[in-house]
Amino acid sequence: MNQTEFAVSRFENRNGVTSWRVAGWLHGVRIRKNFPTREEAAAEKSTLEIKAAQTANGMRTVATTLTEDQVREAETLFRRMVVLPRPLSFYVDFALGNYKEPEQQKPLIEATAEYIAAKESEFAQDQLSVPQMDRIRWEMKRLTDFFPRKTVAEIVSTKLIAFLEAGKGGMKTHNNRRGLLSTFFKYCFQRGWVAENPIPKVPHFRIRRKRGLAKTLSLAQVKALMEFAETHKGGIWVPYFALCLFAGIRPGVPNGEITKLKPEAVDLDAGILHISAEVSKVREPRKVVIQPNLAAWLRAYPLKKFPIIPGNFKKRRQKFAKTLGLTHDVLRHTFISMFVAKFRSIGEAAIQAGNSEAIIRKHYLDLKSTKEAEEFFGVMPKLAKSPVAPSASVASVDGRQAA
């Protein structure tokens, strides 16, 4: 029988001594114990009731050297292991083999804040570009959002792989983000916040690139674009399109080369466009030869009257970008491919565009024919050589140049 109730009653022994008896059943085992006092019997009754409750709930009485807190922690861990396929010892061995205690436990949110502050100091010294600084801030925010309330040492390679895969980006994006994280964890390693850098165990994808992937404008699109530039708002867009299209200046706004270019860098008499290290994306100065058609455009629409960057640039450009096929860097891609086609010199194209010869060969070689390139560099302004300048109310993005 499984009765687990116990009773305390007065019991007369044969020798005439009165005792107090505890009687009952403990999961099929009959219990009868005599005690000299009622208090002792009551204490035994309570003990038996506790044992009965423990047995009913799967609890055991075990002799152990563990403290009560350690026993409770062990019970918690085993409850968490119920759904896992391996025993607790496997996961303990894995942790001991893969985790090394750092010199200092640093919360991730504090580590990223210090890292960003260090990078902002480099940025203030002109060691980083605006896009680089922005990417660092974005990646650190993603990291802290993905691992809230974690220390740097807790973020091992397997967790970083899951973090990078969560974004579902392409292989190039994966590699770029991995590079940013690598620099961050090197910073942490140097300060003793991690015992080892987890990044070497995070895969880096080898990307096989194909030649001829640069998106360019056709000759018809180029002519349509420059016709639009001449006839739209008094020709206010001519300098921007002419410099990006016929000189290959990086066209991005607000951080591209074109936004930093000053009118005095354009020397029409010498036929040279000077790109300083401060303007260049790769921080290396270069000289771009001003082709005859570019010179004609800049004389017809002089930079003293026409801003290089029209005011309210982004909103204005979005209105006609799709119609004219203006994707990112398409103007620069068109210039480089046309230059290679006309002059048949990868080396000279690399020098004037501020790229490596390997990049020119991969992306721009044989995209255009010589005939098309000749016509491209022959695209001239059709309107009067001295058209009316735009009103003085139109200013550049940063206010440096106004009409």
Number of C-alpha atoms within 10 A of each C-alpha: 9 11 13 19 14 18 13 20 13 14 16 11 10 7 6 8 9 15 18 20 25 24 18 20 18 20 14 11 12 13 14 13 14 20 18 13 13 17 12 15 22 19 11 19 20 13 12 20 15 12 16 19 14 13 14 12 9 7 11 10 8 6 6 8 8 10 9 10 9 11 13 11 12 14 12 11 12 13 10 11 14 11 8 9 7 10 11 15 9 10 12 10 10 10 11 11 9 9 15 13 14 17 13 14 15 20 17 23 20 12 21 24 15 14 20 16 12 12 18 17 13 14 15 10 9 12 13 16 16 12 11 13 16 11 14 21 17 10 16 21 15 13 18 18 11 15 18 11 11 15 18 24 26 18 16 18 17 12 15 20 16 12 16 18 12 10 11 10 12 10 13 13 13 18 19 13 16 21 13 15 20 17 15 19 22 17 19 23 19 12 15 17 24 27 18 19 20 20 21 11 12 18 12 15 11 9 9 5 9 9 14 15 11 19 20 24 21 14 17 10 15 20 17 12 21 22 18 16 20 20 14 12 12 16 21 25 23 29 23 19 23 24 25 22 28 26 23 26 31 25 22 13 14 16 15 18 20 22 20 19 20 16 15 11 13 20 14 18 8 9 16 16 22 19 25 17 12 15 22 20 17 11 16 12 16 17 16 20 17 21 15 15 17 24 22 18 23 21 14 21 27 20 19 14 16 29 28 30 29 24 19 12 15 13 9 11 13 11 10 12 13 10 10 14 17 18 12 12 19 19 26 25 24 27 26 29 27 31 28 25 23 19 13 14 14 21 16 15 25 18 15 20 22 22 14 13 15 11 13 23 17 14 19 26 21 15 19 20 13 17 11 16 20 15 14 23 18 13 19 18 21 12 12 10 14 10 13 13 17 17 14 10 8 18 21 18 19 13 12 12 20 22 18
